[in-house]
Amino acid sequence: MLNIEWILLYIALGGFVGFMGGLLGVGGGGILVPLLASILVYQGIGGDEVVHLALGTSLMCMVISSIASIRAHASRKAVVWKVVSGMAPGIILGALLTTQIAANLKSAYIALFMAFFMALVAVQMFVNWKPKPSLKPITFRGLLTSGVAIGSISALAAVGGGFLTVTYLSYKNIVMKKAIGTSAAIGLPIAISGTIGYMISGWTKTLSTPYTIGFIYLPAFLAISIASSIAAPYGARCSHRLPEAYLKKIFAVISLILSLTMLSSFVK
């Protein structure tokens, strides 16, 4: 049942995720998906596909945040559009195919994958690991292949796009500032294709669930998107006053704990 208490809870969640995203310059999927899944469970929505519903809704929220992020980075000429156009077809293909496969997977398997992936992200943030630059030039084939991989992983873990894209572009000798800006631009096709994929794959499975379009829960999407867009600039302002390295470690720990909590809840 949808009432004002749930709407307020989604607004609070959106504000928290938006603030953390602005503060650390990373996507909030690692926080949003586990918390959203937990709220949906308590609300009695989603049933056996509650993780699918949380992922689809999270990716739709990313559409809004990605547009704002692209504008900010593009204004600073920090987006390598040639890379974006090269990776986008692979990202779209990977995300669309994976969402169709994910629709037939149990929530436990997706929760397991998310927990494993977030463990890798946490380790990377703690040790600040960076790949050694490659001597090979960027090719269209390489961009297409990496796009398929990034799109596929991001469809199962809404935290995957930015982490994997920045790592890959750094490996290909793109300076960090442009790697981050380009990653933000690549986040849009990830979000759009993932959203469409979860809408299609969940279309017949959520017909009896009110306020849904496939695996998208509209009240949560609207409340979280509005709140996060308002809170993100405040997080960005605070980022200039606080030590980013320590905050990223805290973010990694929080994301990992939440993912493991979701894992323990859905893997029986």
Secondary structure, DSSP 8 states (H G I E B T S, - for coil): ---HHHHHHHHHHHHHHHHHHHHHSS-SHHHHHHHHHHHHHHHT-SGGGHHHHHHHHHHHHHHHHHHHHHHHHHHTT---HHHHHHHHHHHHHHHHHHHHHHTTS-HHHHHHHHHHHHHHHHHHHHHT------SS---HHHHHHHHHHHHHHHHH-TTHHHHHHHHHHHHTT--HHHHHHHHHHHHHHHHHHHHHHHHHHTTTTSTTSTTEETTEEHHHHHHHHHHHHHHHHHHHHHTTTS-HHHHHHHHHHHHHHHHHHHHHHH--
